[in-house]
Amino acid sequence: MTTTGTPAPVAHPGQLFIDGQWVEPSSAARMTVFDSTSEDVFLEVAEAQVADMERAIAAARTAFDNGPWPSLTHAERATYLRAISKGIMARAEDIARIWTAESGILYHAAVGAAQRIAKNWADYADLAETYPFYERRTPSAGGEFGLLVREPVGVVGAIVAWNVPLLLITHKVAPALLAGCTTIVKASPEAPGAAWVLAEICQEAGLPAGVINVVAADREVSEMLVRDPRVDKISFTGSTGAGRRIASLCGERIARCTLELGGKSAAVILDDYDVERAAADIASRATFLAGQVCSSLTRVIVTRHRHDALLDALAGRFAEVVVGDPMDPASQMGPLATAIQRDRVEGHIAGAKADGATLATGGARPAHLNRGYFMEPTVFGHVDNSWAIAQQEVFGPVLSVIPAADEAEAVRLANDTIFGLNNAVFTNDLERAYAVARQLRSGTVGHNIMRSDLGVSFGGFKQSGLGREGGSEGLANYLETKFIILDGEPRAVAGL
């Protein structure tokens, strides 16, 4: 089974979703998406120009300033989130087909993930009943009654990457909508399909005009969204380089921003943990989405006397991975998303070889696949932590095994990076796991496997980003805090 020749399940590819309607763009420009497996054209969507982005921003601003959305109760807004959740569940197979073609994820994994994303919307809706949007506080410097109020930040520009687009949109737009914000979703040119489907779902759910607007644009037009003073907050997921640019532009006008950026996460293998088990644990997650996951454990740090054993074990696991058509249930890893991404991964592999790393397995395009952006799962050993392969985000199925003198040096090497998104410690000793976890400088630390939890908190230290996404931590990013001090308690707050 293949996606080749299958029409993308998108109803309005040649239009943009602005102010509650599918509208004709200001030009005939299109963005072309290629099927990652066949390299055939999969989808062409309208490319927003300056006039289109201007229209989307104006719609979101008007909807926030004059529309009903911010004045609804949180419970009323939650009703819409639940309707969107049901819409995503109903379209899970369409979403999975799009995601598989655009990014190379295994289809069966994409279906399950789409269903979990639907639940994410319902989980955010549940926060309407539990989040402390209003708190009574006793004033400390005069006044009889104090109310701490958390109000919507305003108009939000949500800019997402191509690897897990609907998941990224969800953890920006769902909390923003619950908070009372209005939004402009700037979809990735490489993977816009899910954003278009979400717009269809939002329209069917009856979301008021201008509350969500969906466009795709190149860098110049996208920067309009970041620069425009009518946009109160930017929420971005993508590369650290692009994040630096967005942060600088937001800084010029003191705009709020949340940045989910790159990672170079470490698996720290302590000496009491079996190397074969460690290899199996790491390999079980490392090839998901062909390694195109920012939180993937791509640096494996182990004491020097166990390095070779772990390298052999990882190489054996990776060599067994079945690479093939992601629509085929027998495949264990699909292609990279684009030709450009494959070229980048190949460049990193060539650089590692030139630096002197030991190639244990992989490192080439699979010989049996002459179409599609496929790469073999790749493992390097004897990697120095200062080399590019250990410091730069590859965003592909490439692991580096790094020797350390002892546990203390392993922790130091894990922290010796500009990133701080995710790490893991592998040990049978729970107390040692906790002790090492407290020393690792990252937003998440897992135990004995790669873990992350967007239901609670996801984000990074250092240049892995600013702020957190997921759960109540993520909702806080879309709220401003106001303290109201009065000479008495008004009747209007009695039910809060």
C-alpha positions as CSV (number, residue, x, y, z in Angstrom):
1,M,0.0,0.0,0.0
2,T,1.3,3.4,-0.8
3,T,0.2,7.1,-0.8
4,T,1.5,7.5,-4.4
5,G,-1.3,8.9,-6.6
6,T,-3.7,9.2,-3.7
7,P,-5.3,12.7,-3.5
8,A,-4.6,14.6,-0.3
9,P,-7.8,14.7,1.8
10,V,-7.9,18.5,1.9
11,A,-11.0,20.2,0.7
12,H,-9.7,23.7,0.0
13,P,-6.0,23.6,-0.9
14,G,-6.1,26.6,-3.2
15,Q,-7.7,28.8,-0.5
16,L,-6.8,30.3,2.8
17,F,-8.9,30.2,6.0
18,I,-9.4,33.8,7.2
19,D,-12.1,35.3,9.3
20,G,-14.2,32.1,9.4
21,Q,-14.2,31.6,5.7
22,W,-12.3,29.9,2.9
23,V,-11.1,32.8,0.8
24,E,-9.2,33.3,-2.4
25,P,-5.6,34.3,-2.0
26,S,-4.3,37.5,-3.4
27,S,-2.1,35.7,-5.9
28,A,-1.8,32.4,-7.8
29,A,1.3,31.4,-5.9
30,R,1.3,27.9,-4.5
31,M,3.5,25.8,-2.2
32,T,4.2,22.3,-3.4
33,V,4.5,19.4,-1.0
34,F,6.2,16.2,-2.2
35,D,5.3,12.7,-1.0
36,S,8.2,11.6,1.2
37,T,7.9,8.0,0.0
38,S,7.4,8.4,-3.7
39,E,8.8,11.9,-4.4
40,D,5.6,12.7,-6.4
41,V,3.6,15.9,-5.8
42,F,1.2,15.2,-2.9
43,L,-0.4,18.5,-2.3
44,E,-0.3,22.2,-3.4
45,V,-1.7,24.9,-1.1
46,A,-2.1,28.6,-1.5
47,E,0.9,30.6,-0.5
48,A,0.0,33.7,1.5
49,Q,1.4,37.0,0.4
50,V,1.7,40.3,2.3
51,A,-2.0,41.2,1.6
52,D,-3.2,37.8,2.8
53,M,-1.2,37.9,6.1
54,E,-2.4,41.5,6.6
55,R,-6.0,40.2,6.2
56,A,-5.4,37.3,8.7
57,I,-3.9,39.5,11.3
58,A,-6.7,42.1,11.0
59,A,-9.3,39.3,11.3
60,A,-7.7,37.9,14.5
61,R,-7.3,41.4,16.0
62,T,-10.9,42.4,15.3
63,A,-12.2,39.1,16.7
64,F,-10.3,39.7,19.9
65,D,-11.1,43.4,20.3
66,N,-14.8,43.3,19.1
67,G,-15.9,39.7,18.9
68,P,-17.6,37.5,21.4
69,W,-14.7,35.1,22.0
70,P,-12.8,36.8,24.9
71,S,-16.1,37.5,26.7
72,L,-17.3,33.9,26.7
73,T,-16.8,32.0,29.9
74,H,-14.0,29.4,30.0
75,A,-16.7,26.7,30.1
76,E,-18.3,28.1,27.0
77,R,-15.0,28.1,25.1
78,A,-14.3,24.6,26.3
79,T,-17.4,23.4,24.5
80,Y,-15.8,24.4,21.2
81,L,-12.6,22.6,22.2
82,R,-14.5,19.4,22.8
83,A,-16.2,19.8,19.4
84,I,-12.8,20.2,17.7
85,S,-11.6,17.1,19.6
86,K,-14.5,15.1,18.2
87,G,-13.8,16.5,14.7
88,I,-10.1,15.4,14.9
89,M,-11.1,11.9,16.0
90,A,-13.5,11.6,13.1
91,R,-10.7,12.7,10.7
92,A,-7.9,10.7,12.3
93,E,-7.3,8.5,9.2
94,D,-7.2,11.6,6.9
95,I,-4.8,13.3,9.3
96,A,-2.6,10.2,9.4
97,R,-2.5,9.9,5.6
98,I,-1.4,13.5,5.3
99,W,1.2,13.2,8.0
100,T,2.6,10.0,6.5
101,A,3.0,11.6,3.1
102,E,4.4,14.8,4.3
103,S,6.8,13.7,7.1
104,G,7.4,10.0,6.7
105,I,5.8,8.7,9.9
106,L,4.6,5.2,9.9
107,Y,0.9,5.2,9.0
108,H,-0.2,3.0,11.9
109,A,1.7,5.2,14.4
110,A,0.1,8.3,12.8
111,V,-3.4,7.0,13.3
112,G,-2.9,6.4,17.0
113,A,-1.1,9.7,17.4
114,A,-3.9,11.6,15.8
115,Q,-6.4,10.0,18.2
116,R,-4.2,11.0,21.1
117,I,-4.1,14.6,19.7
118,A,-7.9,14.6,19.7
119,K,-7.8,13.8,23.4
120,N,-5.3,16.6,24.0
121,W,-8.0,19.1,23.0
122,A,-10.5,17.5,25.4
123,D,-7.8,17.6,28.2
124,Y,-7.4,21.4,27.6
125,A,-11.1,21.8,27.8
126,D,-11.1,20.1,31.2
127,L,-8.8,22.8,32.5
128,A,-11.7,25.2,32.2
129,E,-13.0,23.6,35.4
130,T,-9.7,23.3,37.3
131,Y,-7.3,26.1,36.3
132,P,-7.2,29.1,38.8
133,F,-8.2,31.9,36.4
134,Y,-9.5,33.8,39.4
135,E,-8.0,33.8,42.9
136,R,-9.1,35.9,45.9
137,R,-6.1,37.5,47.7
138,T,-6.0,39.8,50.7
139,P,-4.3,43.0,49.7
140,S,-1.1,43.8,51.7
141,A,-0.9,47.5,51.0
142,G,-4.4,48.9,51.4
143,G,-7.8,47.9,50.1
144,E,-10.4,45.4,51.4
145,F,-10.7,42.9,48.5
146,G,-8.2,41.6,46.1
147,L,-8.8,39.4,43.0
148,L,-5.9,37.9,41.0
149,V,-7.2,37.5,37.5
150,R,-5.6,35.7,34.6
151,E,-6.8,37.1,31.3
152,P,-6.0,36.2,27.6
153,V,-2.7,37.6,26.3
154,G,-4.5,38.7,23.1
155,V,-3.8,37.8,19.4
156,V,-1.4,34.8,19.1
157,G,0.7,33.9,16.1
158,A,1.4,30.2,16.1
159,I,4.3,29.1,13.9
160,V,4.9,25.4,13.6
161,A,7.5,23.0,12.2
162,W,6.9,20.2,9.7
163,N,7.7,17.1,11.8
164,V,4.6,16.8,14.0
165,P,2.4,19.7,12.7
166,L,-1.0,18.9,14.2
167,L,0.5,18.1,17.6
168,L,2.4,21.4,17.6
169,I,-0.6,23.4,16.5
170,T,-2.7,21.7,19.3
171,H,-0.4,22.7,22.1
172,K,-0.4,26.3,20.9
173,V,-3.9,26.9,19.7
174,A,-6.0,24.8,22.2
175,P,-4.6,26.6,25.3
176,A,-4.7,29.9,23.5
177,L,-8.4,29.4,22.6
178,L,-9.3,28.3,26.1
179,A,-7.6,31.4,27.5
180,G,-9.7,33.6,25.2
181,C,-7.1,34.5,22.6
182,T,-7.6,34.6,18.9
183,T,-5.0,33.0,16.6
184,I,-3.2,33.0,13.3
185,V,-1.7,29.6,12.4
186,K,1.3,29.9,10.1
187,A,1.7,26.3,8.7
188,S,5.0,24.9,7.6
189,P,5.4,25.0,3.8
190,E,6.7,21.4,3.9
191,A,3.7,20.1,5.8
192,P,0.6,22.3,5.7
193,G,-2.1,19.6,5.2
194,A,-3.0,19.1,8.9
195,A,-3.5,22.9,9.4
196,W,-5.9,22.9,6.5
197,V,-7.8,20.0,7.9
198,L,-8.0,21.6,11.3
199,A,-9.4,24.7,9.7
200,E,-12.2,22.6,8.2
201,I,-12.9,21.1,11.6
202,C,-13.0,24.5,13.3
203,Q,-15.4,25.7,10.7
204,E,-17.7,22.7,11.2
205,A,-17.5,23.3,15.0
206,G,-18.9,26.8,14.5
207,L,-15.9,28.6,15.9
208,P,-16.7,32.4,15.6
209,A,-15.1,34.3,12.7
210,G,-11.5,35.3,13.1
211,V,-10.8,33.2,16.2
212,I,-8.6,30.9,14.1
213,N,-7.0,31.8,10.8
214,V,-4.8,29.5,8.8
215,V,-2.1,30.4,6.2
216,A,1.1,29.1,4.8
217,A,3.9,31.5,3.9
218,D,7.6,31.9,3.1
219,R,10.0,33.5,5.6
220,E,9.5,37.2,4.5
221,V,5.7,37.1,4.8
222,S,6.0,35.0,8.0
223,E,8.1,37.7,9.6
224,M,5.2,40.1,9.1
225,L,3.4,38.0,11.7
226,V,6.3,38.4,14.2
227,R,6.8,42.1,13.6
228,D,3.2,43.3,13.6
229,P,2.2,45.2,16.8
230,R,-1.3,43.9,16.5
231,V,0.0,40.4,17.4
232,D,0.5,40.2,21.1
233,K,2.4,36.9,21.3
234,I,4.3,34.5,19.1
235,S,4.5,30.8,19.8
236,F,7.1,29.1,17.7
237,T,8.4,25.6,17.3
238,G,11.4,25.1,15.0
239,S,15.2,25.4,14.8
240,T,17.2,27.3,17.4
241,G,18.6,29.5,14.6
242,A,15.1,30.6,13.6
243,G,14.1,30.9,17.3
244,R,17.0,33.4,17.8
245,R,15.6,35.5,15.0
246,I,12.1,35.4,16.3
247,A,13.2,36.3,19.8
248,S,15.1,39.3,18.6
249,L,12.2,40.6,16.6
250,C,9.8,40.1,19.5
251,G,12.3,41.8,21.8
252,E,12.2,44.9,19.7
253,R,8.6,45.5,20.6
254,I,8.5,43.5,23.9
255,A,6.1,41.0,22.5
256,R,5.5,37.8,24.4
257,C,7.0,34.7,22.9
258,T,7.2,31.0,23.6
259,L,10.0,29.1,21.8
260,E,10.3,25.4,21.5
261,L,13.6,24.9,19.8
262,G,16.3,22.3,19.1
263,G,17.8,19.5,21.2
264,K,20.8,17.3,21.4
265,S,19.6,15.1,24.2
266,A,21.7,12.6,26.1
267,A,21.2,9.0,27.3
268,V,23.5,8.6,30.3
269,I,24.1,4.9,30.9
270,L,25.3,4.1,34.4
271,D,27.5,1.1,35.0
272,D,24.8,-1.0,36.7
273,Y,22.6,-1.1,33.6
274,D,22.9,-3.9,31.1
275,V,24.2,-2.7,27.8
276,E,21.9,-5.0,25.7
277,R,18.9,-3.8,27.5
278,A,20.0,-0.2,27.1
279,A,20.5,-0.7,23.4
280,A,17.0,-2.1,23.1
281,D,15.5,0.7,25.1
282,I,17.2,3.4,23.1
283,A,16.6,1.8,19.7
284,S,12.9,1.3,20.5
285,R,12.4,5.1,20.4
286,A,15.3,6.4,18.2
287,T,13.8,5.5,14.8
288,F,10.3,7.0,15.5
289,L,9.6,9.5,12.6
290,A,13.0,8.6,11.3
291,G,14.6,10.4,14.2
292,Q,13.0,13.7,13.2
293,V,12.1,14.4,16.8
294,C,13.7,17.3,18.8
295,S,13.7,15.4,22.1
296,S,15.3,12.2,20.6
297,L,18.2,10.8,22.6
298,T,20.9,11.2,20.0
299,R,24.0,11.2,22.3
300,V,24.6,8.0,24.2
301,I,27.2,8.5,27.0
302,V,28.7,5.5,28.6
303,T,31.9,4.8,30.6
304,R,34.8,4.0,28.4
305,H,35.3,0.4,29.4
306,R,31.7,-0.4,28.3
307,H,31.7,1.8,25.2
308,D,32.5,-1.0,22.6
309,A,29.9,-3.4,24.0
310,L,27.2,-0.8,23.9
311,L,28.2,0.4,20.4
312,D,28.0,-3.2,19.1
313,A,24.6,-3.7,20.8
314,L,23.2,-0.5,19.3
315,A,24.6,-1.3,15.9
316,G,23.0,-4.7,16.0
317,R,19.6,-3.2,16.9
318,F,19.8,-0.5,14.3
319,A,20.9,-3.0,11.6
320,E,17.7,-5.0,12.1
321,V,15.3,-2.0,11.6
322,V,13.1,-2.6,8.5
323,V,13.2,0.6,6.5
324,G,10.4,0.9,3.9
325,D,7.1,2.3,2.8
326,P,5.5,3.8,5.9
327,M,2.1,2.6,4.7
328,D,3.3,-1.0,4.8
329,P,2.6,-2.6,8.3
330,A,5.9,-4.5,8.0
331,S,8.0,-1.3,7.9
332,Q,9.6,-0.1,11.1
333,M,10.9,3.2,9.8
334,G,9.9,5.4,6.9
335,P,11.7,8.1,5.0
336,L,12.8,11.6,6.0
337,A,10.4,14.4,5.2
338,T,12.2,16.1,2.3
339,A,15.1,15.9,0.0
340,I,16.6,18.9,1.8
341,Q,16.4,17.2,5.1
342,R,18.0,14.0,3.7
343,D,20.9,16.1,2.3
344,R,21.4,17.7,5.7
345,V,21.6,14.3,7.4
346,E,24.0,13.0,4.8
347,G,26.1,16.1,5.4
348,H,26.3,15.4,9.1
349,I,27.2,11.8,8.4
350,A,30.1,12.9,6.1
351,G,31.3,15.3,8.7
352,A,31.4,12.7,11.4
353,K,33.4,10.4,9.2
354,A,35.9,13.2,8.4
355,D,36.3,13.9,12.2
356,G,37.2,10.3,12.8
357,A,34.1,8.8,14.3
358,T,33.7,5.0,13.9
359,L,30.7,4.1,11.7
360,A,29.2,1.1,13.3
361,T,26.2,0.7,11.0
362,G,24.2,2.6,8.4
363,G,25.4,5.8,7.0
364,A,23.9,5.5,3.5
365,R,20.6,5.4,1.5
366,P,19.0,1.9,1.6
367,A,20.1,0.1,-1.5
368,H,16.6,-1.5,-2.0
369,L,14.8,1.8,-2.1
370,N,15.5,3.9,-5.2
371,R,12.7,6.5,-4.6
372,G,11.8,8.4,-1.5
373,Y,13.9,10.3,1.1
374,F,15.1,7.2,2.9
375,M,18.2,6.9,5.1
376,E,19.6,3.9,7.0
377,P,19.5,4.1,10.8
378,T,23.1,5.1,11.7
379,V,25.3,4.6,14.7
380,F,28.7,6.3,15.3
381,G,31.1,5.3,18.0
382,H,34.2,6.8,19.7
383,V,32.7,10.3,19.2
384,D,34.3,13.3,20.9
385,N,31.6,15.5,22.5
386,S,33.1,18.6,20.9
387,W,32.6,17.3,17.3
388,A,29.7,18.7,15.2
389,I,27.9,15.3,15.2
390,A,27.7,15.6,19.0
391,Q,26.8,19.3,19.2
392,Q,24.6,20.0,16.2
393,E,21.0,18.7,15.8
394,V,20.9,16.2,13.0
395,F,17.2,15.6,13.0
396,G,17.5,12.1,11.5
397,P,18.1,8.5,12.6
398,V,21.7,9.1,13.7
399,L,23.2,8.2,17.2
400,S,26.6,9.1,18.6
401,V,28.1,6.9,21.3
402,I,30.4,9.0,23.5
403,P,32.9,7.5,26.0
404,A,33.3,9.0,29.5
405,A,35.8,8.3,32.3
406,D,33.1,7.9,35.0
407,E,29.7,9.0,36.1
408,A,30.7,12.5,37.0
409,E,32.2,13.1,33.5
410,A,29.1,11.5,31.9
411,V,26.9,14.1,33.6
412,R,29.4,16.9,32.6
413,L,29.3,15.7,29.0
414,A,25.6,15.5,28.9
415,N,25.4,19.1,30.0
416,D,28.1,20.3,27.7
417,T,25.8,21.5,24.9
418,I,23.9,24.7,24.1
419,F,20.7,22.7,24.3
420,G,18.8,21.4,27.3
421,L,15.6,19.8,26.0
422,N,15.5,16.2,27.1
423,N,17.8,13.7,28.8
424,A,17.5,10.2,30.3
425,V,19.4,8.2,32.9
426,F,19.7,4.5,32.7
427,T,20.2,2.7,36.0
428,N,18.5,0.1,38.1
429,D,19.0,2.2,41.2
430,L,16.1,4.6,41.7
431,E,18.1,6.8,44.1
432,R,20.9,7.2,41.6
433,A,18.4,8.0,38.9
434,Y,17.0,10.8,40.9
435,A,20.4,12.2,41.9
436,V,21.6,12.2,38.3
437,A,18.3,13.6,37.0
438,R,18.7,16.6,39.4
439,Q,22.1,17.3,37.9
440,L,21.1,17.2,34.2
441,R,20.2,20.6,32.8
442,S,17.1,19.8,30.7
443,G,13.4,20.4,30.7
444,T,12.6,16.7,30.9
445,V,14.6,13.7,32.3
446,G,13.4,10.2,31.7
447,H,14.4,7.0,33.5
448,N,15.6,4.0,31.4
449,I,14.0,5.2,28.1
450,M,13.3,8.4,26.2
451,R,10.3,10.1,27.8
452,S,8.3,13.3,27.3
453,D,4.9,14.4,28.6
454,L,3.0,17.2,26.9
455,G,0.2,16.5,29.3
456,V,2.3,18.1,32.0
457,S,5.2,20.1,30.7
458,F,7.5,20.2,27.7
459,G,10.3,22.6,27.0
460,G,13.9,23.2,27.4
461,F,16.7,24.9,29.3
462,K,19.3,27.1,27.6
463,Q,19.0,27.4,23.8
464,S,16.3,24.8,23.6
465,G,13.7,27.5,24.1
466,L,11.7,29.8,26.3
467,G,8.6,28.8,28.3
468,R,6.8,25.5,28.4
469,E,4.0,23.8,26.5
470,G,1.5,21.2,27.6
471,G,-1.1,21.1,30.4
472,S,-1.5,23.9,32.9
473,E,2.1,25.0,32.3
474,G,1.4,25.6,28.7
475,L,-1.9,27.4,29.4
476,A,-0.1,29.9,31.5
477,N,1.8,31.1,28.5
478,Y,-1.4,32.5,27.0
479,L,-2.5,34.5,30.1
480,E,-1.6,37.9,31.6
481,T,-1.9,38.4,35.3
482,K,-3.9,41.3,36.7
483,F,-4.4,42.2,40.4
484,I,-7.6,44.1,41.1
485,I,-7.7,45.9,44.5
486,L,-11.1,47.1,45.6
487,D,-12.6,48.6,48.8
488,G,-15.1,45.7,49.0
489,E,-16.2,42.6,47.2
490,P,-18.5,43.3,44.2
491,R,-21.5,41.0,43.5
492,A,-20.1,40.2,40.1
493,V,-17.3,38.0,41.5
494,A,-19.6,36.0,43.8
495,G,-19.6,33.0,41.4
496,L,-15.9,33.0,40.5
